[in-house]
Amino acid sequence: TKLTRNLGLAFAIPALTYAHKSSWLQQKSENNKDEDNNKDGEDADTLSGLQTFKKYVPSFLIAFIGMSTFRSCGDFYFGPETELYHSAMSFVGNDVSKYALGTAMAGVGLSTSASSLRGVGWRPFAVGGAGALVVGGTGFTVASLLL
């Protein structure tokens, strides 16, 4: 179910990107009917197929689909009975993923400048804090009811 939902994102992300860009280009053309030149050089008719694909499909999405396919092929080929394959997948899923997630979060944190955070104001932080309180409160309530 989780893999199916995530694979649905493989279609939703490019579709939403294309829809957003199309509506943005339409608004831009309506606002600039008198101007014939395209200042940023991003006319959808002049891009080649590979450039258009790269523009609407992020590289992490290609990596996700590739790794999902790789894992599914391994499950199909080796099966659940193979002890070495099962232990390797358990190691990658449990141990390596913790360090990979920590590295990715550190990369995001290190690439964010404090001056850009000062410019957004307090409202996004209030919304994030409220969301964290709702999720934490719901988890605590459900755990209390189950115990």
C-alpha positions as YAML, in Angstrom:
chain: A
units: angstrom
residues:
- id: 1
  name: THR
  ca: [0.00, 0.00, 0.00]
- id: 2
  name: LYS
  ca: [2.78, 2.45, 0.84]
- id: 3
  name: LEU
  ca: [4.72, 1.51, -2.29]
- id: 4
  name: THR
  ca: [1.58, 1.88, -4.39]
- id: 5
  name: ARG
  ca: [0.93, 5.32, -2.92]
- id: 6
  name: ASN
  ca: [4.52, 6.38, -3.51]
- id: 7
  name: LEU
  ca: [4.48, 5.05, -7.07]
- id: 8
  name: GLY
  ca: [1.36, 7.14, -7.63]
- id: 9
  name: LEU
  ca: [3.58, 10.14, -6.93]
- id: 10
  name: ALA
  ca: [5.69, 9.09, -9.91]
- id: 11
  name: PHE
  ca: [2.78, 10.14, -12.10]
- id: 12
  name: ALA
  ca: [1.37, 12.93, -9.94]
- id: 13
  name: ILE
  ca: [4.58, 14.98, -9.60]
- id: 14
  name: PRO
  ca: [5.24, 15.40, -13.34]
- id: 15
  name: ALA
  ca: [1.53, 15.96, -14.04]
- id: 16
  name: LEU
  ca: [1.22, 18.65, -11.39]
- id: 17
  name: THR
  ca: [4.48, 20.26, -12.53]
- id: 18
  name: TYR
  ca: [3.24, 20.34, -16.11]
- id: 19
  name: ALA
  ca: [-0.17, 21.71, -15.09]
- id: 20
  name: HIS
  ca: [1.42, 24.43, -12.96]
- id: 21
  name: LYS
  ca: [3.87, 25.43, -15.66]
- id: 22
  name: SER
  ca: [1.12, 25.46, -18.31]
- id: 23
  name: SER
  ca: [-1.12, 27.70, -16.20]
- id: 24
  name: TRP
  ca: [1.85, 29.95, -15.43]
- id: 25
  name: LEU
  ca: [2.71, 30.25, -19.13]
- id: 26
  name: GLN
  ca: [-0.93, 30.98, -19.95]
- id: 27
  name: GLN
  ca: [-1.10, 33.73, -17.32]
- id: 28
  name: LYS
  ca: [2.18, 35.13, -18.55]
- id: 29
  name: SER
  ca: [1.00, 35.22, -22.15]
- id: 30
  name: GLU
  ca: [-2.26, 36.90, -21.12]
- id: 31
  name: ASN
  ca: [-0.35, 39.52, -19.13]
- id: 32
  name: ASN
  ca: [2.13, 40.15, -21.92]
- id: 33
  name: LYS
  ca: [-0.05, 40.09, -25.03]
- id: 34
  name: ASP
  ca: [1.72, 43.14, -26.43]
- id: 35
  name: GLU
  ca: [5.23, 41.73, -25.93]
- id: 36
  name: ASP
  ca: [6.38, 39.13, -28.45]
- id: 37
  name: ASN
  ca: [9.75, 38.30, -26.88]
- id: 38
  name: ASN
  ca: [10.18, 35.65, -24.21]
- id: 39
  name: LYS
  ca: [12.60, 37.05, -21.63]
- id: 40
  name: ASP
  ca: [13.59, 33.82, -19.87]
- id: 41
  name: GLY
  ca: [13.87, 31.70, -23.01]
- id: 42
  name: GLU
  ca: [11.57, 29.00, -21.69]
- id: 43
  name: ASP
  ca: [9.13, 28.58, -24.53]
- id: 44
  name: ALA
  ca: [7.62, 25.09, -24.33]
- id: 45
  name: ASP
  ca: [7.61, 24.74, -28.12]
- id: 46
  name: THR
  ca: [11.37, 25.20, -28.46]
- id: 47
  name: LEU
  ca: [12.50, 22.54, -25.96]
- id: 48
  name: SER
  ca: [13.64, 19.12, -27.14]
- id: 49
  name: GLY
  ca: [12.06, 15.97, -25.74]
- id: 50
  name: LEU
  ca: [14.87, 15.22, -23.27]
- id: 51
  name: GLN
  ca: [14.98, 18.80, -22.00]
- id: 52
  name: THR
  ca: [11.22, 18.79, -21.50]
- id: 53
  name: PHE
  ca: [11.46, 15.45, -19.65]
- id: 54
  name: LYS
  ca: [14.23, 16.77, -17.37]
- id: 55
  name: LYS
  ca: [12.23, 19.93, -16.76]
- id: 56
  name: TYR
  ca: [9.10, 18.15, -15.52]
- id: 57
  name: VAL
  ca: [10.52, 14.97, -13.95]
- id: 58
  name: PRO
  ca: [12.92, 15.46, -11.02]
- id: 59
  name: SER
  ca: [15.95, 13.21, -10.75]
- id: 60
  name: PHE
  ca: [14.95, 11.85, -7.32]
- id: 61
  name: LEU
  ca: [11.80, 10.48, -8.93]
- id: 62
  name: ILE
  ca: [13.82, 8.56, -11.52]
- id: 63
  name: ALA
  ca: [16.07, 7.24, -8.73]
- id: 64
  name: PHE
  ca: [13.03, 6.15, -6.69]
- id: 65
  name: ILE
  ca: [11.47, 4.27, -9.60]
- id: 66
  name: GLY
  ca: [14.82, 2.66, -10.41]
- id: 67
  name: MET
  ca: [15.43, 1.48, -6.86]
- id: 68
  name: SER
  ca: [11.85, 0.21, -6.55]
- id: 69
  name: THR
  ca: [12.29, -1.77, -9.75]
- id: 70
  name: PHE
  ca: [15.66, -3.08, -8.57]
- id: 71
  name: ARG
  ca: [14.20, -4.24, -5.24]
- id: 72
  name: SER
  ca: [11.14, -5.82, -6.88]
- id: 73
  name: CYS
  ca: [13.33, -7.71, -9.36]
- id: 74
  name: GLY
  ca: [15.50, -8.93, -6.47]
- id: 75
  name: ASP
  ca: [12.44, -10.10, -4.53]
- id: 76
  name: PHE
  ca: [11.14, -11.90, -7.60]
- id: 77
  name: TYR
  ca: [14.47, -13.51, -8.49]
- id: 78
  name: PHE
  ca: [15.70, -14.55, -5.05]
- id: 79
  name: GLY
  ca: [12.40, -15.00, -3.26]
- id: 80
  name: PRO
  ca: [11.77, -14.64, 0.46]
- id: 81
  name: GLU
  ca: [13.47, -17.97, 1.29]
- id: 82
  name: THR
  ca: [17.01, -16.81, 0.49]
- id: 83
  name: GLU
  ca: [18.65, -15.97, 3.83]
- id: 84
  name: LEU
  ca: [21.53, -13.90, 2.40]
- id: 85
  name: TYR
  ca: [19.20, -11.70, 0.34]
- id: 86
  name: HIS
  ca: [16.80, -11.25, 3.25]
- id: 87
  name: SER
  ca: [19.61, -10.26, 5.64]
- id: 88
  name: ALA
  ca: [21.10, -7.84, 3.08]
- id: 89
  name: MET
  ca: [17.74, -6.15, 2.50]
- id: 90
  name: SER
  ca: [17.16, -5.98, 6.26]
- id: 91
  name: PHE
  ca: [20.58, -4.37, 6.74]
- id: 92
  name: VAL
  ca: [19.94, -1.78, 4.02]
- id: 93
  name: GLY
  ca: [16.38, -1.09, 5.18]
- id: 94
  name: ASN
  ca: [17.15, -0.83, 8.87]
- id: 95
  name: ASP
  ca: [20.75, 0.29, 9.29]
- id: 96
  name: VAL
  ca: [21.87, 2.07, 6.12]
- id: 97
  name: SER
  ca: [18.59, 3.99, 5.77]
- id: 98
  name: LYS
  ca: [19.10, 5.67, 9.16]
- id: 99
  name: TYR
  ca: [22.43, 7.12, 8.09]
- id: 100
  name: ALA
  ca: [21.15, 8.02, 4.62]
- id: 101
  name: LEU
  ca: [18.21, 9.92, 6.11]
- id: 102
  name: GLY
  ca: [20.49, 11.71, 8.57]
- id: 103
  name: THR
  ca: [22.88, 12.66, 5.77]
- id: 104
  name: ALA
  ca: [20.02, 13.97, 3.62]
- id: 105
  name: MET
  ca: [18.59, 16.04, 6.47]
- id: 106
  name: ALA
  ca: [22.04, 17.44, 7.25]
- id: 107
  name: GLY
  ca: [22.45, 18.36, 3.59]
- id: 108
  name: VAL
  ca: [19.17, 20.26, 3.60]
- id: 109
  name: GLY
  ca: [20.07, 21.99, 6.85]
- id: 110
  name: LEU
  ca: [23.54, 22.96, 5.67]
- id: 111
  name: SER
  ca: [22.21, 24.38, 2.40]
- id: 112
  name: THR
  ca: [19.65, 26.60, 4.17]
- id: 113
  name: SER
  ca: [20.87, 30.05, 5.08]
- id: 114
  name: ALA
  ca: [19.69, 31.72, 8.27]
- id: 115
  name: SER
  ca: [19.11, 35.00, 6.45]
- id: 116
  name: SER
  ca: [16.51, 33.38, 4.20]
- id: 117
  name: LEU
  ca: [14.66, 32.06, 7.26]
- id: 118
  name: ARG
  ca: [14.50, 35.52, 8.80]
- id: 119
  name: GLY
  ca: [12.75, 36.83, 5.73]
- id: 120
  name: VAL
  ca: [9.77, 34.45, 5.84]
- id: 121
  name: GLY
  ca: [8.48, 35.62, 9.21]
- id: 122
  name: TRP
  ca: [6.94, 33.68, 12.07]
- id: 123
  name: ARG
  ca: [3.80, 32.34, 10.35]
- id: 124
  name: PRO
  ca: [5.36, 29.29, 8.60]
- id: 125
  name: PHE
  ca: [6.99, 28.26, 11.87]
- id: 126
  name: ALA
  ca: [3.67, 28.63, 13.71]
- id: 127
  name: VAL
  ca: [1.94, 26.43, 11.12]
- id: 128
  name: GLY
  ca: [4.72, 23.84, 11.35]
- id: 129
  name: GLY
  ca: [4.58, 23.87, 15.14]
- id: 130
  name: ALA
  ca: [0.79, 23.52, 15.13]
- id: 131
  name: GLY
  ca: [1.05, 20.60, 12.73]
- id: 132
  name: ALA
  ca: [3.65, 18.93, 14.93]
- id: 133
  name: LEU
  ca: [1.40, 19.40, 17.98]
- id: 134
  name: VAL
  ca: [-1.57, 17.87, 16.15]
- id: 135
  name: VAL
  ca: [0.43, 14.86, 14.98]
- id: 136
  name: GLY
  ca: [2.09, 14.40, 18.37]
- id: 137
  name: GLY
  ca: [-1.19, 14.81, 20.24]
- id: 138
  name: THR
  ca: [-2.97, 12.34, 17.96]
- id: 139
  name: GLY
  ca: [-0.18, 9.79, 18.40]
- id: 140
  name: PHE
  ca: [-0.18, 10.23, 22.16]
- id: 141
  name: THR
  ca: [-3.98, 9.89, 22.33]
- id: 142
  name: VAL
  ca: [-4.05, 6.74, 20.20]
- id: 143
  name: ALA
  ca: [-1.18, 5.21, 22.19]
- id: 144
  name: SER
  ca: [-2.97, 6.03, 25.46]
- id: 145
  name: LEU
  ca: [-6.17, 4.42, 24.22]
- id: 146
  name: LEU
  ca: [-4.40, 1.25, 23.11]
- id: 147
  name: LEU
  ca: [-2.50, 0.78, 26.38]
...
